[in-house]
Structure formats: structure tokens, C-alpha cells
Amino acid sequence: MFYYLFTWLDRAFDFPGAGVFQYISFRAAMAVIGSLVISLLFGKRIINYIRKKQIGETIRELGLEGQNQKAGTPTMGGLIILAAIIIPTLLFAKINNVYIILMLVSTVWLGAIGFIDDYIKVFKKNKEGLKGKFKVIGQIGIGIIVGATLYFHPSVTTKERVYTSGQSAYSIDTAFANKKDLQMPKYAAHETKSLKTTIPFVKNNEFDYDVIVKWICDDCMKWGWLVFIPVVIIIVTAVSNGANITDGIDGLATGTSAIIGTTLGILAYVSGNTVFADYLNIMYIPNSGELVVFIAAFVGACIGFLWYNSFPAQVFMGDTGSLAIGGIIAVFAIAIRKELLIPILCGVFLIENLSVILQVYYFKYQKRKRGIEYARENRLFKMAPLHHHYQKVGLHESKIVSRFWIIGIMLAVLTIVTLKLR
């Protein structure tokens, strides 16, 4: 909204300072500030309203230290996160950008699924909430929308690097050392539709989903979407549920998501900038730089929510927030062609998911081999997800959260390093 307003003021009246809204970096900074202001100023009012309406968390007895003190803590705080993402994005981003539209639709869609789940739990007093199959159907639905948009929409394109005979990749280091030779990287004049994505740790690290169906027949590459869309569905569902599972102790999912979001912002910026994309020898994705504004609002929303969600939490995000932030991370990574980096970047979500899966299958295996009593007494983890295991071991939850954040930062650094480590 402000982008269009100040662009008009700049062109029509040469309004002083209006041109600064042309810069993604400035609008991203304003989005962070806006999301923090919304979270901090209006977050307290929303929490008080939720508390007044007696929308509190019902705690299951798990035998964890400090668990009973959490009973009655306001939930559905994910509404704060959603507002702090959507409003700054509408104010500072280019709303006609296909990537921005896709991120907003994904945010509202997954936030609505989480809201319905929380509503059933809180107002209908049904602890089970929305049935799992309906959650999965909703996640599949947004997966289809995202996959189809990224495949079929004419504005979702890439540009191939053009090399002349004997020319090597453009070196920004050499160029800046000798400024008279500084030139913009050369890309093909026309943008192309492509299903290429980035493979970490591999030289010439691009993989084309079309190749999977190419072997069937020469003309089968046009059916690459039959592979791409199911992959998108799996990624969105897995990461969304991973964030949901991670949201078990104060500040864990929120802080981890802020770290992941910051990393994705860096990846989006370099992918949408011709100079950095060429220097790092990664795919240049036209118009994707606008996503930096969205992810800046996302990071600001997570950090702002952490003000109230850090130990001891004054509010829980509920599924309204956790399903949305996981889905946002997944869709964003797919949009900038970095989805294969998710196992590294979202390693905390991954290990939390795996701990639950391994716990269930190990229990079933021991039950079948040695009986239910043995299986109950000899579980793989004392409790799953993994953060509850460490609580059972005796670690305070604030220490668990801090250590998971440190691991998240290490994984984020490793993710960025993959841009050059091949």
C-alpha cells in the first residue's frame, strides 16, 4: 500500500524521500518495525481480551515439572503472529507480486485451519480438536494451490546465466578490486519457466523435477507438475506439523522459527539479486526479492510474540500460530527453490518429528516382541517429542529452549554455508 502511494508521490510531485520506498531493504526494515510494534503494543490487549473471555489452555497431566502452573494460560495467541505478519506485508510489500500473494494466502489458509482446531478445543471443550484427517486435507489443499501456482503461473520464472566463450563465472571480488571492470552479470534476455531447484553440497547444484518423468517419453517433460505438486504437498504438511509438534514449551517454536526466517530472508535476497546470485552461482529468480519484505514481517512477528511467549509464557500460540508458521517456512523455501535445504535449516523441527515417529514404532515393536509391560517400561525416549524427554531427564525448560536455539543457529549457518560449500 505505502509502496504504491509513495511511488505515486515521487513520480507526480517529486515528494522528498518518497523514492526510498523503491528499496527492498528499507521496506523490509519497516516491516520488521511494524510487526514488532503490532506484536508488542496490541499483543497485550489481545492477551487481556483472551483472558477476559477465559480462553485458556487445558493441560494434560504428563508428570512434567511446572506443568500445572501453565493451566489456564491464554491460548490462540497465534492471532497476534498472523496480524503482525499480514498487516506490515500489506503496508510495505508490492501486493501485486505473485510470491507475496501466495505467501498471504498460505498464511491465512493454515492460520484458519489452526484457528478451527483451537476453537473446537477451547469453546467446544473437545480436547481432540479438529480431526487429524481434516488438518491433512487442509494442508494438501494449500499444497496443491502452492504447487500449481509455482508451476503454471506465468510470473513464476527463472533467468539463465549467459556465458561467452571462455568466460568463467562472474567474480564480484575481482570486480570490486578493479572497479573499472565492474559490470552487471549477463542473463538471458527472456525469463523461462522451470522446475529447477537447488541441491546442497553439489557443484552446478541444480535439479530439474522434469527429469524424473523425462525418461518415460521425449514429450513427457510437460508432465513434471505430476511430480512437483506431490513433493510440495509433502513438504508443506511435514514442516507445518513439525512446527506444531515443536510448540511444546515456552518460546521453543517461536525462537526457532525466527532463526529459520532470518536465514530464509538472506537466501531470498541473494536469489532475487543478479549480482549476488551470479557471484554465489545460484539460481536468479526474478521478483523473488520482494519476499524479503514478507519474511522480515514474519521474523518481527516471531520475535515480538516471544516477548510474551518466553518463559514463563503469558500466552500460547496454539495451532493458530504453529500450523501457520510451519507452513509459511515450507512455502517460502519452495518459492525460492531452496526446499531441499529444509532438512538442514529446519533440523530442530525434523528431529522433533522423528522422535515422535521413532517412539511410536519402537513401542509397537517392543510390544509385539516382548509384551506391553516391557514396552511401557523400556521406551526409546522417556517422552516424545524430544523436548519433553529432556524435561523428564531433569533439565529446566528454559535451558532446553536455549540449547535448541543454539542448535538452530548452527544449522542456519550451515545452511548459508552450503551456498559456497560444494
C-alpha positions in Angstrom: 0.0 0.0 0.0 2.7 2.5 1.0 4.9 1.4 -1.9 2.2 2.5 -4.4 1.4 5.6 -2.5 5.0 6.9 -2.2 5.8 5.8 -5.8 2.9 8.0 -7.0 4.0 10.9 -4.8 7.6 10.5 -6.1 6.6 10.5 -9.7 3.8 13.1 -9.6 5.2 15.6 -7.1 8.9 14.6 -6.7 8.0 14.3 -3.0 11.2 14.4 -0.8 12.2 11.0 0.5 9.4 9.1 -1.3 11.9 7.3 -3.5 13.3 5.4 -0.5 10.2 3.1 -0.8 11.7 1.7 -4.0 14.4 -0.1 -1.9 13.5 -3.6 -0.7 15.9 -3.2 2.2 14.1 -0.1 3.5 10.7 -1.7 3.2 11.9 -4.9 4.9 13.2 -2.8 7.8 9.9 -1.0 8.1 8.1 -4.4 8.0 10.2 -5.6 10.9 9.5 -2.5 12.9 5.8 -2.6 12.0 5.4 -6.3 13.1 7.2 -5.6 16.3 5.0 -2.6 17.1 1.9 -4.7 16.4 3.1 -7.6 18.5 4.2 -5.5 21.5 1.5 -2.8 21.6 -1.5 -4.8 20.5 -0.3 -8.2 21.8 -1.1 -7.2 25.4 -4.6 -6.1 24.5 -5.3 -9.3 22.6 -3.9 -11.4 25.6 -6.1 -9.4 28.0 -9.2 -10.0 25.8 -8.4 -13.7 25.5 -8.0 -13.9 29.3 -11.3 -12.0 29.8 -13.1 -14.5 27.5 -11.4 -17.3 29.6 -9.8 -18.8 26.5 -7.2 -20.7 28.5 -5.1 -23.8 27.8 -6.2 -27.1 29.1 -3.1 -29.0 30.3 -2.9 -32.8 30.1 -1.2 -34.4 33.1 2.2 -35.6 31.8 4.1 -35.5 35.1 6.3 -32.6 34.0 7.8 -30.1 36.3 5.9 -26.8 36.3 3.2 -28.2 34.1 0.2 -27.4 36.4 1.2 -23.8 36.6 0.6 -23.4 32.8 -3.1 -24.4 33.2 -5.4 -21.5 32.2 -2.7 -19.6 30.3 -4.4 -17.8 27.4 -4.1 -19.6 24.1 -4.9 -18.8 20.4 -2.1 -16.2 20.6 -1.2 -17.2 17.1 -3.7 -14.4 16.1 -1.0 -11.9 17.3 1.5 -13.6 14.9 -0.9 -13.6 12.0 -1.8 -9.9 12.5 1.9 -8.9 12.8 2.7 -10.7 9.5 -0.3 -9.8 7.4 -0.6 -6.1 8.3 3.0 -5.0 7.6 3.1 -7.1 4.5 0.0 -5.3 3.1 1.5 -1.9 4.1 5.1 -2.3 2.7 5.2 -5.0 0.1 4.1 -5.0 -3.6 0.7 -6.6 -3.3 0.5 -7.5 -7.0 3.7 -9.7 -6.7 2.7 -13.4 -7.2 5.0 -14.5 -4.4 3.5 -12.1 -1.9 0.0 -13.1 -2.8 1.0 -16.8 -2.5 2.5 -16.2 1.0 -0.5 -14.3 2.2 -2.9 -17.0 1.0 -0.8 -19.7 2.7 -0.7 -17.7 5.9 -4.4 -17.1 6.1 -5.3 -20.7 4.9 -3.1 -22.5 7.5 -3.9 -20.0 10.2 -7.6 -20.7 9.6 -7.1 -24.5 10.0 -5.2 -23.9 13.3 -7.9 -21.5 14.4 -10.7 -24.0 13.8 -8.7 -26.6 15.8 -8.2 -24.2 18.7 -11.8 -23.1 18.6 -13.0 -26.7 18.9 -10.6 -27.3 21.8 -11.4 -24.1 23.7 -15.0 -23.3 23.0 -16.4 -26.8 22.3 -14.3 -28.3 25.2 -13.2 -31.1 22.9 -9.6 -31.9 23.8 -9.0 -33.7 20.5 -9.7 -30.6 18.4 -10.1 -30.8 14.7 -9.7 -34.4 13.5 -6.3 -35.1 12.0 -7.7 -36.1 8.6 -9.3 -32.7 8.2 -6.0 -31.0 9.1 -4.2 -33.1 6.5 -6.9 -32.4 3.9 -6.4 -28.6 4.5 -2.6 -29.0 4.2 -3.0 -31.0 1.0 -5.3 -28.2 -0.3 -2.8 -25.4 0.2 -0.1 -27.7 -1.1 -2.0 -28.1 -4.4 -2.6 -24.3 -4.6 1.1 -23.5 -4.0 2.4 -26.2 -6.3 0.0 -25.3 -9.2 0.8 -21.6 -8.8 4.5 -22.1 -8.9 4.3 -24.4 -11.9 1.6 -22.7 -14.0 1.6 -19.0 -13.2 3.4 -17.0 -15.9 5.1 -14.7 -13.5 7.0 -17.5 -11.7 10.2 -17.8 -13.8 13.9 -18.0 -13.6 16.7 -16.5 -15.7 19.6 -18.5 -17.0 23.2 -17.1 -16.7 24.7 -16.3 -20.1 28.4 -17.1 -20.6 30.5 -16.1 -23.6 33.2 -18.4 -25.0 35.9 -19.0 -22.4 34.2 -16.8 -19.8 34.1 -18.1 -16.2 31.6 -17.2 -13.5 31.5 -13.6 -12.6 33.6 -12.8 -9.6 32.4 -9.8 -7.5 35.7 -9.9 -5.5 37.8 -9.3 -8.7 35.4 -6.7 -10.0 35.5 -4.6 -6.9 39.3 -4.9 -6.7 39.3 -3.3 -10.2 36.3 -1.0 -10.3 36.7 0.0 -13.9 35.9 -3.6 -14.9 32.8 -3.8 -12.7 29.9 -4.9 -14.9 26.5 -6.3 -14.2 26.2 -10.1 -14.7 24.7 -11.1 -18.0 21.5 -13.1 -18.0 19.3 -14.3 -20.8 17.0 -11.6 -22.2 13.9 -13.8 -21.7 12.7 -15.3 -18.5 11.9 -19.1 -18.6 9.6 -21.4 -16.9 11.5 -24.0 -15.0 11.1 -26.6 -12.3 14.7 -26.4 -11.3 15.7 -26.3 -7.6 18.9 -26.1 -5.5 20.7 -29.2 -4.3 23.1 -28.5 -1.4 26.7 -29.6 -1.4 26.7 -30.3 -5.1 28.7 -28.4 -7.8 26.4 -27.0 -10.5 23.8 -27.6 -7.9 20.5 -27.5 -9.8 18.0 -30.3 -10.1 15.0 -30.3 -12.5 11.9 -32.1 -11.4 11.0 -32.6 -15.1 13.9 -35.0 -15.4 12.0 -37.5 -13.3 9.4 -38.0 -16.0 11.6 -37.3 -19.0 12.7 -41.0 -19.3 9.1 -42.1 -19.9 9.0 -40.3 -23.3 10.5 -37.3 -25.1 7.4 -35.2 -24.7 6.7 -36.1 -21.0 8.6 -33.2 -19.5 5.4 -31.2 -19.7 4.0 -33.5 -17.0 6.7 -32.6 -14.5 4.0 -31.0 -12.3 2.7 -34.5 -11.5 5.9 -34.9 -9.5 6.4 -31.4 -8.3 3.0 -30.8 -6.7 3.0 -34.0 -4.6 6.5 -33.0 -3.4 5.2 -29.6 -2.4 2.3 -31.2 -0.5 4.6 -33.5 1.4 7.0 -30.6 2.3 4.2 -28.3 3.4 2.5 -31.0 5.5 5.7 -32.2 7.1 7.1 -28.8 8.1 3.7 -27.5 9.2 3.2 -30.5 11.5 6.9 -30.3 12.6 6.4 -26.7 13.9 3.2 -27.8 15.6 5.0 -30.6 17.4 7.9 -28.3 18.4 5.4 -25.9 20.0 5.5 -27.7 23.4 7.5 -25.5 25.8 7.7 -21.7 26.2 9.5 -20.0 23.3 10.8 -23.0 21.5 8.9 -22.9 18.3 8.8 -19.1 18.2 12.5 -18.6 18.6 13.5 -21.4 16.3 11.1 -20.0 13.6 12.7 -16.6 13.9 16.2 -18.1 13.3 14.9 -20.0 10.3 13.0 -17.0 8.9 16.2 -14.8 9.1 18.1 -17.4 7.1 15.4 -17.7 4.5 15.4 -13.9 4.2 19.1 -13.9 3.4 18.5 -16.7 0.8 15.6 -14.8 -0.7 17.7 -11.6 -1.0 20.6 -13.2 -2.8 18.3 -15.2 -5.1 16.5 -12.1 -6.2 19.6 -10.0 -6.8 21.5 -10.5 -10.0 24.9 -9.6 -8.6 24.8 -11.9 -5.5 23.1 -14.7 -7.4 25.8 -14.7 -10.0 28.6 -14.4 -7.5 27.3 -17.3 -5.5 26.5 -19.2 -8.7 22.9 -19.8 -7.6 19.6 -19.5 -9.4 18.4 -16.0 -10.2 14.6 -15.8 -9.6 13.1 -12.5 -10.9 10.7 -10.7 -8.5 11.5 -13.1 -5.6 13.4 -10.3 -3.8 10.0 -8.9 -2.7 9.7 -11.9 -0.4 12.3 -10.3 1.9 9.6 -7.8 3.0 7.3 -10.7 3.9 9.9 -12.7 5.8 11.0 -9.6 7.6 7.5 -9.2 8.9 7.5 -12.9 9.8 10.7 -12.6 11.8 9.5 -9.5 13.6 6.2 -11.2 14.4 8.0 -14.2 15.9 10.4 -12.0 18.0 7.5 -9.8 19.1 5.4 -12.8 20.1 8.5 -14.1 22.0 8.1 -11.1 24.3 5.0 -12.7 25.8 5.8 -16.4 25.0 9.2 -16.7 26.6 9.3 -18.5 30.0 7.1 -18.2 31.9 4.7 -17.8 28.9 1.9 -15.2 29.2 0.2 -16.7 26.1 0.5 -19.8 23.9 0.3 -19.5 20.1 -1.9 -22.7 19.8 -2.4 -24.4 16.5 -3.4 -21.0 15.1 0.2 -19.9 15.1 2.2 -23.2 14.9 0.5 -24.6 11.8 0.8 -21.2 10.1 4.5 -20.6 10.8 5.5 -24.1 9.7 3.5 -23.7 6.5 5.0 -20.3 5.9 8.5 -21.6 6.2 7.8 -24.5 3.8 6.1 -22.4 1.2 8.7 -19.7 1.3 11.6 -22.2 0.9 9.8 -23.8 -2.1 9.2 -20.4 -3.7 12.9 -19.5 -3.6 13.9 -23.0 -4.8 15.6 -24.0 -1.6 13.2 -26.7 -0.4 16.0 -29.3 -0.4 17.8 -27.3 2.3 14.8 -27.7 4.7 16.2 -30.9 6.4 19.2 -28.8 7.4 17.6 -25.5 8.1 14.6 -27.0 9.9 16.7 -29.6 11.7 15.0 -28.9 15.0 11.6 -29.5 13.5 12.9 -32.6 11.8 14.3 -34.2 15.0 11.2 -33.4 16.9 9.1 -35.1 14.3 11.4 -38.1 14.1 11.4 -38.5 17.9 7.7 -39.0 17.8 7.8 -41.4 14.9 10.6 -43.5 16.4 8.9 -43.5 19.8 5.7 -44.9 18.4 7.3 -47.6 16.2 9.8 -48.6 18.9 6.9 -49.1 21.3 4.9 -51.1 18.8 8.0 -53.3 18.1 8.7 -54.0 21.7 5.0 -54.6 22.4 4.9 -57.2 19.7 8.2 -58.9 20.7 8.2 -58.7 24.5 4.7 -57.6 25.6 3.1 -54.4 26.6 4.5 -54.2 30.1 8.1 -54.4 28.8 7.3 -51.9 26.1 5.9 -49.3 28.6 8.9 -49.6 30.9 11.6 -49.6 28.1 10.6 -46.7 25.8 13.2 -45.3 23.4 12.7 -41.8 24.9 11.3 -41.1 28.4 8.7 -39.0 26.5 8.2 -37.6 23.0 8.6 -35.1 21.4 12.3 -34.8 22.3 12.0 -31.6 24.3 9.7 -33.5 26.8 12.4 -36.2 27.1 14.9 -33.7 28.3 12.3 -32.3 30.7 11.9 -35.8 32.1 15.6 -36.1 32.5 15.5 -33.1 34.7 16.6 -30.1 32.6 14.7 -26.9 33.1 12.6 -25.9 30.0 14.4 -22.5 29.6 17.7 -24.4 29.3 16.3 -26.8 26.8 14.9 -23.9 24.7 18.3 -22.1 24.8 20.2 -25.1 23.7 17.7 -25.8 20.9 18.1 -22.2 19.7 21.9 -22.7 19.7 21.5 -25.8 17.5 19.1 -23.8 15.3 21.7 -21.1 14.8 24.4 -23.7 14.0 22.1 -25.3 11.4 21.2 -21.8 10.0 24.9 -21.0 9.5 25.5 -24.4 7.8 22.5 -23.7 5.5 24.1 -20.4 4.4 27.5 -22.0 4.0 26.0 -24.5 1.5 25.8 -21.6 -1.0 29.6 -21.9 -1.4 30.4 -25.3 0.1 30.2 -27.7 -2.9 
